[in-house]
Amino acid sequence: MSSSDSKPAVVLAYSGGLDTSVILQWLIEKGYDVIAYAADVGQVEDYEALETKALAIGAKAVYVEDLKEELVRDYIFPMFKANAMYEGRYLLGTAIARPLIAKRQIDIAHETGARFVSHGATGKGNDQVRFELSYLALDPSIQIIAPWKMPEFLEQFQGRSDLIAYAERHGIDVKSTAAKPYSEDDNLLHISHEAGSLEAPGVEAPEHVYSKTVSPEQAPDTPARIAITFDDGVAVKVENLDDGTVHQTPLALFTYLNEVGGAHGIGRLDMVENRFVGIKSRGIYETPGGTILFAAHQDIEGIAMDREVMRLRNMLTAKLSELIYYGFWFSPEMEFLMAAVDKSQELIDGTVILKLYKGSVYAVSRTSPSSLYEEDLSSMDVEGGFNQMDAEGFIKINAIRLMAHQAITKRRAEAKKER
């Protein structure tokens, strides 16, 4: 397909919701041929209805792209090799999907000859940065239309009521979006809930907010036991030790972790975080499969990763997590960090057995062909080739600087008394 000669073509990241439906119509009014693009990254969506809606509004074409397998294999799993976690809590569910969505959007622009891409992210949030940094990293010549940062759009649409009124004037269905109380982002890794009554950080989120997890109080009274096997830091197999369920492909494996984790109330997080633009925001997150995978991967590293390699990798992890959150997936620094992470994972092999129980996940055993654990060496009952008398010199050497610090501190204190 090629764009018409008379109108410039724009590829719009289209969700089917109120904002992007209004933007689709608005772009048409501004003289663009609009190609609507919906990325299936695991969200619950009626894509047939979405396509029908986009065409009814006036889209020249609609692309619905199934990116689920690629998301797990090339984005989620590599991120978890680094134990990435923003601000020590958030497992980056929204952030990790954005570069993939942007990548396919640029591909479609190239395939259709479109010189413009557009999105519906606001000027207050993180997604505008993630999308636009990815667009420009992948195609520096691409032109970006970001309506929520354009004066003419902001003058016309000052709030949700203006969007709804505009949609109704143009016959765009808004019944479902008008009743939707929260802003949500859903994909394979998580679902986030923001805005509405959740903007009050001192108010507990009502139970009806949650959709991927049962409340821990309502989770089964019997724990589930699962085994996750890793090869070079990547999960390659999950087995339910209670009923024998086994999955070995990335998408099936991760989908199952979501299923079993959600059933046991695992992965809920309520936090206030720091957005890249400098605004704090309150988010409710449900990340059942990711929470299990994070715990399992961290545990297998404990037995198979060298201490100093782990310390260095952990120093890199904080920066890598920040880069993902900020939108720098396609950057030279990310390539550098991921190369180091990949090297750190070469011997991270083995199986972790975990229990899932009422919102918690914890490892109960692990085995690894790359194990650095020596039972005899660690034993309290067996010497195992470790001469305990050697520890005396080890301690004395490490105490040299402590004793020197204490001596100088004492001398300075005495000198001050004399003055």
C-alpha positions as CSV (number, residue, x, y, z in Angstrom):
1,M,0.0,0.0,0.0
2,S,1.2,3.5,-0.7
3,S,-0.1,6.8,0.5
4,S,-2.1,9.0,-1.8
5,D,-0.4,11.7,-3.9
6,S,-2.6,14.4,-2.6
7,K,-2.5,13.8,1.2
8,P,0.4,13.1,3.5
9,A,0.1,9.8,5.3
10,V,0.5,9.3,9.1
11,V,0.7,6.1,11.0
12,L,-1.3,6.5,14.3
13,A,-0.7,4.3,17.3
14,Y,-4.4,3.5,17.8
15,S,-5.9,1.9,20.9
16,G,-9.6,2.3,20.0
17,G,-10.1,4.5,23.1
18,L,-11.4,8.0,23.4
19,D,-8.2,9.9,22.9
20,T,-6.8,8.1,19.9
21,S,-10.3,7.9,18.3
22,V,-10.6,11.7,18.6
23,I,-7.0,12.1,17.3
24,L,-7.8,9.9,14.3
25,Q,-10.7,12.1,13.3
26,W,-8.8,15.3,14.1
27,L,-5.8,14.2,11.8
28,I,-8.3,13.5,9.0
29,E,-9.7,17.0,9.4
30,K,-6.2,18.4,9.2
31,G,-5.7,16.8,5.8
32,Y,-3.9,13.5,6.5
33,D,-4.5,10.0,5.3
34,V,-4.5,8.1,8.6
35,I,-3.2,4.5,8.9
36,A,-4.4,3.2,12.2
37,Y,-2.0,0.7,13.9
38,A,-2.9,-1.4,16.9
39,A,-0.2,-3.5,18.7
40,D,-1.4,-6.7,20.3
41,V,1.0,-7.0,23.3
42,G,-1.3,-9.1,25.3
43,Q,-4.0,-6.7,26.3
44,V,-7.7,-7.7,26.5
45,E,-9.1,-6.2,23.4
46,D,-11.8,-6.9,20.7
47,Y,-9.5,-6.2,17.7
48,E,-12.3,-6.9,15.2
49,A,-14.4,-4.1,16.8
50,L,-11.3,-1.9,17.0
51,E,-10.7,-2.3,13.3
52,T,-14.4,-1.6,12.4
53,K,-14.3,1.5,14.6
54,A,-11.2,2.9,13.0
55,L,-12.5,2.3,9.5
56,A,-15.8,3.9,10.4
57,I,-14.1,7.0,11.6
58,G,-12.2,7.2,8.3
59,A,-8.9,5.4,8.6
60,K,-7.4,4.5,5.2
61,A,-6.2,1.2,6.6
62,V,-5.8,-0.6,9.9
63,Y,-2.9,-2.8,10.9
64,V,-3.4,-5.1,13.9
65,E,0.0,-6.6,14.8
66,D,0.5,-9.6,17.0
67,L,3.7,-8.8,19.0
68,K,3.2,-11.0,22.0
69,E,5.9,-13.6,21.3
70,E,8.4,-11.0,20.3
71,L,7.6,-9.0,23.5
72,V,8.4,-11.9,25.7
73,R,11.4,-13.3,23.8
74,D,13.2,-10.0,22.9
75,Y,12.1,-7.6,25.6
76,I,10.7,-9.1,28.8
77,F,13.2,-12.0,29.1
78,P,16.3,-9.8,28.4
79,M,15.1,-7.3,30.9
80,F,14.7,-9.9,33.6
81,K,18.2,-11.2,32.9
82,A,19.3,-7.9,34.5
83,N,16.8,-8.1,37.4
84,A,15.6,-4.7,36.2
85,M,13.3,-2.8,38.6
86,Y,12.7,0.9,38.7
87,E,13.1,2.6,42.0
88,G,13.5,-0.8,43.7
89,R,9.8,-1.7,43.2
90,Y,8.3,-1.3,39.7
91,L,8.9,-4.1,37.2
92,L,8.6,-1.8,34.2
93,G,5.5,-3.3,32.7
94,T,4.4,-0.3,30.6
95,A,8.0,0.9,29.8
96,I,9.2,-2.4,28.3
97,A,6.4,-2.7,25.7
98,R,6.8,0.9,24.3
99,P,10.0,0.4,22.3
100,L,8.5,-2.7,20.6
101,I,5.3,-0.9,19.7
102,A,7.3,2.1,18.3
103,K,9.6,-0.2,16.3
104,R,6.7,-1.9,14.5
105,Q,5.1,1.6,13.9
106,I,8.2,2.8,12.2
107,D,8.2,-0.5,10.1
108,I,4.7,0.2,9.0
109,A,5.6,3.8,8.1
110,H,8.4,2.5,5.9
111,E,6.2,-0.1,4.3
112,T,3.4,2.4,3.5
113,G,5.6,5.3,2.6
114,A,4.3,7.4,5.4
115,R,6.5,10.3,6.5
116,F,4.6,10.9,9.8
117,V,3.9,8.9,12.9
118,S,1.5,10.0,15.7
119,H,0.6,8.9,19.2
120,G,-1.9,9.9,21.9
121,A,0.4,10.2,24.9
122,T,0.1,13.3,27.0
123,G,2.7,15.9,27.6
124,K,2.7,15.1,31.4
125,G,3.7,11.4,31.1
126,N,6.5,9.0,30.4
127,D,5.1,7.4,27.2
128,Q,5.6,10.5,25.0
129,V,9.3,10.3,25.7
130,R,9.5,6.5,25.2
131,F,7.6,6.6,21.9
132,E,9.4,9.6,20.5
133,L,12.9,8.6,21.5
134,S,12.3,5.2,19.9
135,Y,10.9,6.8,16.7
136,L,13.9,9.0,16.3
137,A,16.5,6.4,17.2
138,L,15.0,4.0,14.6
139,D,14.4,6.7,11.9
140,P,15.9,10.2,12.5
141,S,14.0,11.5,9.4
142,I,10.6,10.6,10.7
143,Q,8.2,13.4,11.5
144,I,6.2,13.2,14.7
145,I,2.7,14.5,15.3
146,A,2.0,14.6,19.1
147,P,-1.4,16.4,19.4
148,W,-1.2,16.7,23.2
149,K,1.8,19.0,22.8
150,M,0.3,21.1,19.9
151,P,-1.3,24.5,20.8
152,E,-4.1,24.1,18.3
153,F,-5.1,20.8,19.8
154,L,-4.8,21.9,23.4
155,E,-6.9,25.0,22.6
156,Q,-9.7,22.8,21.2
157,F,-9.5,20.0,23.8
158,Q,-9.0,21.3,27.3
159,G,-10.3,18.2,29.1
160,R,-12.2,14.9,28.8
161,S,-15.5,16.6,28.4
162,D,-14.3,18.3,25.2
163,L,-13.1,15.0,23.8
164,I,-16.4,13.3,24.5
165,A,-18.4,16.2,23.0
166,Y,-16.2,16.1,19.9
167,A,-16.6,12.4,19.6
168,E,-20.3,12.6,19.9
169,R,-20.6,15.3,17.2
170,H,-18.7,13.0,14.8
171,G,-20.6,9.8,15.7
172,I,-17.7,8.2,17.4
173,D,-18.8,5.6,20.1
174,V,-17.8,6.8,23.5
175,K,-20.2,4.8,25.7
176,S,-17.5,2.5,27.1
177,T,-14.8,5.2,27.5
178,A,-17.1,7.7,29.2
179,A,-17.8,5.2,31.9
180,K,-14.2,4.0,32.4
181,P,-13.1,5.4,35.7
182,Y,-9.4,4.8,35.4
183,S,-6.5,5.1,33.0
184,E,-5.1,1.6,32.3
185,D,-2.3,0.1,30.3
186,D,-2.5,-3.6,29.8
187,N,0.0,-6.0,28.3
188,L,1.6,-9.4,28.9
189,L,3.8,-8.2,31.7
190,H,1.3,-6.2,33.7
191,I,-1.7,-4.0,33.9
192,S,-1.4,-0.5,35.4
193,H,-4.3,1.5,36.9
194,E,-4.0,5.3,37.3
195,A,-6.0,8.5,37.5
196,G,-9.6,8.9,38.7
197,S,-10.0,8.3,42.4
198,L,-6.5,6.8,42.5
199,E,-4.9,10.2,42.2
200,A,-5.4,10.6,46.0
201,P,-2.4,8.7,47.3
202,G,-3.7,8.5,50.8
203,V,-6.8,6.6,49.7
204,E,-6.7,2.8,49.5
205,A,-7.5,1.4,46.0
206,P,-10.9,-0.4,46.0
207,E,-10.8,-4.1,45.3
208,H,-12.7,-3.7,42.0
209,V,-9.6,-1.9,40.5
210,Y,-7.7,-5.2,40.2
211,S,-8.3,-7.4,37.2
212,K,-5.3,-9.8,36.8
213,T,-5.0,-11.0,40.4
214,V,-7.4,-12.2,43.0
215,S,-7.0,-10.6,46.4
216,P,-4.5,-12.5,48.6
217,E,-7.2,-13.0,51.2
218,Q,-9.3,-14.9,48.6
219,A,-6.4,-16.9,47.1
220,P,-6.3,-20.7,47.7
221,D,-5.5,-21.9,51.2
222,T,-3.1,-24.5,49.7
223,P,0.2,-23.3,48.2
224,A,1.1,-24.1,44.6
225,R,4.6,-25.5,43.8
226,I,6.2,-24.7,40.5
227,A,9.7,-25.3,39.0
228,I,11.3,-22.8,36.6
229,T,14.4,-23.9,34.6
230,F,16.9,-21.4,33.3
231,D,19.5,-21.5,30.6
232,D,21.9,-18.6,30.3
233,G,19.6,-16.6,32.6
234,V,16.6,-17.2,30.4
235,A,13.5,-19.2,31.6
236,V,13.2,-22.2,29.3
237,K,10.7,-24.3,31.2
238,V,8.0,-24.1,33.8
239,E,6.4,-27.1,35.5
240,N,3.6,-27.2,38.0
241,L,4.7,-29.9,40.5
242,D,1.2,-30.3,41.7
243,D,-0.6,-31.2,38.5
244,G,2.2,-31.8,36.0
245,T,1.5,-28.8,33.7
246,V,4.6,-28.0,31.5
247,H,5.3,-25.1,29.2
248,Q,8.6,-24.6,27.3
249,T,8.1,-21.8,24.7
250,P,8.5,-18.1,25.8
251,L,5.0,-17.0,25.3
252,A,3.3,-20.1,26.7
253,L,5.6,-20.2,29.7
254,F,5.1,-16.5,30.6
255,T,1.3,-16.7,30.0
256,Y,1.1,-19.6,32.4
257,L,3.1,-17.7,35.1
258,N,0.6,-14.9,34.8
259,E,-2.3,-17.4,35.1
260,V,-1.0,-19.3,38.2
261,G,0.4,-16.1,39.8
262,G,-2.9,-14.2,39.3
263,A,-4.8,-17.1,40.9
264,H,-2.7,-16.9,44.0
265,G,-2.9,-13.1,44.3
266,I,0.8,-12.5,43.4
267,G,2.2,-9.3,41.9
268,R,0.2,-6.4,43.3
269,L,2.0,-3.1,43.9
270,D,0.7,0.3,45.0
271,M,3.3,3.0,44.8
272,V,4.1,6.7,44.1
273,E,6.9,6.9,41.6
274,N,8.9,9.7,39.9
275,R,8.1,10.2,36.2
276,F,10.9,11.2,33.8
277,V,9.3,14.6,33.3
278,G,9.6,15.4,37.1
279,I,6.0,14.7,38.2
280,K,5.2,12.2,40.9
281,S,2.4,9.8,40.1
282,R,0.5,7.1,41.9
283,G,0.1,3.8,40.1
284,I,-1.5,0.5,40.9
285,Y,0.3,-2.4,39.2
286,E,-0.5,-6.1,38.8
287,T,2.5,-8.1,37.6
288,P,1.9,-11.8,38.5
289,G,4.1,-13.6,36.1
290,G,6.9,-11.1,36.3
291,T,7.0,-11.2,40.0
292,I,7.4,-14.9,40.0
293,L,10.1,-14.8,37.3
294,F,12.0,-12.1,39.1
295,A,12.1,-14.1,42.3
296,A,13.2,-17.3,40.5
297,H,15.9,-15.6,38.5
298,Q,17.3,-13.8,41.5
299,D,17.4,-17.1,43.4
300,I,19.2,-19.1,40.7
301,E,21.8,-16.3,40.5
302,G,22.5,-16.8,44.2
303,I,23.9,-20.3,43.6
304,A,25.4,-19.9,40.1
305,M,26.8,-16.3,39.9
306,D,30.2,-15.2,41.1
307,R,30.1,-12.7,44.0
308,E,32.1,-10.0,42.3
309,V,30.3,-10.4,39.0
310,M,27.0,-10.1,40.8
311,R,28.1,-6.9,42.6
312,L,29.2,-5.3,39.3
313,R,26.0,-6.4,37.5
314,N,23.9,-5.0,40.3
315,M,25.6,-1.6,39.9
316,L,24.6,-1.7,36.2
317,T,21.1,-2.8,36.9
318,A,20.0,0.4,38.5
319,K,21.1,2.4,35.5
320,L,19.7,-0.1,33.0
321,S,16.3,0.0,34.8
322,E,16.3,3.8,34.6
323,L,17.1,3.7,30.9
324,I,14.2,1.4,30.2
325,Y,11.8,3.6,32.3
326,Y,13.0,6.8,30.6
327,G,12.7,5.3,27.1
328,F,16.3,4.7,26.0
329,W,15.9,1.1,24.9
330,F,17.4,1.9,21.5
331,S,20.6,3.7,22.7
332,P,24.3,2.9,22.6
333,E,24.4,2.8,26.4
334,M,21.7,0.2,26.5
335,E,23.6,-1.9,24.0
336,F,26.7,-1.6,26.2
337,L,24.8,-2.6,29.4
338,M,23.0,-5.5,27.8
339,A,26.2,-6.9,26.4
340,A,27.6,-6.9,30.0
341,V,24.4,-8.4,31.3
342,D,24.5,-11.2,28.7
343,K,28.1,-12.0,29.7
344,S,27.1,-12.2,33.3
345,Q,24.4,-14.7,32.5
346,E,26.5,-17.3,30.6
347,L,26.5,-19.7,33.6
348,I,23.1,-18.9,35.1
349,D,21.6,-22.4,34.5
350,G,19.5,-24.6,36.7
351,T,16.1,-25.1,38.3
352,V,14.4,-23.2,41.1
353,I,11.4,-24.6,43.0
354,L,9.0,-22.0,44.3
355,K,5.9,-21.9,46.5
356,L,3.1,-19.5,45.6
357,Y,0.8,-18.6,48.5
358,K,-1.7,-15.8,49.2
359,G,0.2,-13.1,47.4
360,S,3.7,-14.2,48.2
361,V,6.3,-16.2,46.1
362,Y,9.4,-17.7,47.6
363,A,12.0,-20.1,46.6
364,V,12.4,-23.3,48.6
365,S,15.1,-25.1,46.7
366,R,17.5,-24.8,43.7
367,T,19.9,-26.9,41.7
368,S,22.4,-25.8,39.1
369,P,25.1,-27.5,36.9
370,S,27.0,-24.3,37.3
371,S,26.7,-24.2,41.1
372,L,29.4,-22.5,43.0
373,Y,28.1,-23.8,46.3
374,E,30.3,-26.4,48.0
375,E,28.5,-28.3,50.7
376,D,31.6,-29.5,52.5
377,L,33.2,-26.0,52.3
378,S,30.1,-24.3,53.7
379,S,29.3,-27.0,56.3
380,M,29.4,-26.4,60.0
381,D,30.3,-30.0,60.6
382,V,32.8,-30.8,57.9
383,E,36.2,-29.1,57.5
384,G,36.0,-29.4,53.7
385,G,39.5,-28.3,53.0
386,F,39.0,-24.9,54.6
387,N,41.7,-24.2,57.3
388,Q,39.9,-22.0,59.8
389,M,43.1,-20.7,61.2
390,D,43.7,-18.9,57.9
391,A,40.8,-16.6,58.9
392,E,42.9,-15.0,61.6
393,G,45.3,-13.4,59.1
394,F,42.4,-12.6,56.8
395,I,40.7,-10.6,59.6
396,K,43.9,-8.8,60.6
397,I,44.6,-7.7,57.1
398,N,41.0,-6.3,56.7
399,A,41.3,-4.6,60.1
400,I,44.4,-2.6,59.3
401,R,42.5,0.4,57.8
402,L,39.9,0.2,60.6
403,M,42.6,0.4,63.3
404,A,44.3,3.3,61.4
405,H,41.0,5.2,61.2
406,Q,40.4,4.7,64.9
407,A,43.9,5.9,65.8
408,I,43.7,9.1,63.8
409,T,40.2,9.8,65.1
410,K,41.5,9.4,68.7
411,R,44.5,11.7,68.1
412,R,42.3,14.4,66.5
413,A,40.0,14.3,69.5
414,E,42.8,14.6,71.9
415,A,44.3,17.5,70.0
416,K,41.0,19.4,70.1
417,K,40.9,18.9,73.9
418,E,44.4,20.4,74.3
419,R,43.3,23.5,72.3
